[in-house]
Amino acid sequence: MSEAQPMPATALARGVCRSLTQLGYASLVEFPLANSRRADILALGRNGDLIIVEIKSSVGDFRSDRKWDAYREFADRLYFAVANDFPAALIPEECGLIVADAFGAAVLRHGALTPLPPARRRALTLRFARHAAIRLSRRLDPDGAWPAEGM
């Protein structure tokens, strides 16, 4: 019997964003950070908390990618989102764990809380708002002269 194909990261992102919306978060996918990294999902909560969700579509993806440690300084909590068949024991204890599919997700464990400094929170919140507005405007006017993603 052959091994199951990993769920595409875009399907996991969709399920995670749906779930985060139900939890009161607004989410942006592929969010560029000031350190030149790109978070799979940056989500802004009703109270201003910021979380990053790193999506791992397979064990190989998890093992080959260690850049996620650079995301900690840009979020109050860091989560990994994986498919149901992913071995949860691989996810570091200090990180949150979300199990997802294309239709939804469940938070199995919250990541360690490391509150952002106020200046960084403000800067990230402003970037989040600008990115959201620019992405929305691009949908309305795809031929417009919009700033680059990294702004």
Residue, then its C-alpha position, 0 to 999 in steps of 0.5 A: m500500500s502506498e503512503a498518502q500524499p501530503m495535503p498541499a500547504t494552500a489547503l492547510a492555510r485555507g483551513v487554518c484561516r477559516s478557523l482563526t476567523q472563528l476565533g476572532y482573528a484576521s489573517l494574512v497569508e505569505f506575510p513579509l517580515a522585516n527580517s526578509r522572511r515570509a510568515d505563512i500566516l500572520a493573524l491579528g486578534r481582536n485585542g491586538d495580539l499577533i500570532i504566526v502560523e507556520i504550515k508544514s505539509s509533511v515531515g520532510d518539509f518540517r525537517s528541511d526548514r528551520k527558518w521558523d525560529a526567526y519568526r518568534e520575534f514577530a509574534d506573541r505566539l508561534y504555531f505549527a499547522v499540520a495535517n492530522d497524520f503528522p507526528a505531533a511529537l516532532i513539534p517543539e513544546e514551546c510552539g503551538l500545534i494546530v491540526a488542519d485540513a482544507f475546511g477547518a482546523a483545531v488548536l491542540r496546544h497553544g504556543a508559549l506566550t512571549p509578548l511583543p515589545p510595544a514598538r514592534r507590536r505597533a509596527l507590525t500592526l501598521r504593516f498588517a493594516r497596510h498589507a491588507a488594504i493594498r491586497l484588497s485594492r489590488r483585487l479591485d484594480p489589478d492594473g493599479a500602481w501598488p507598492a511592492e509586497g515588502m513595502 
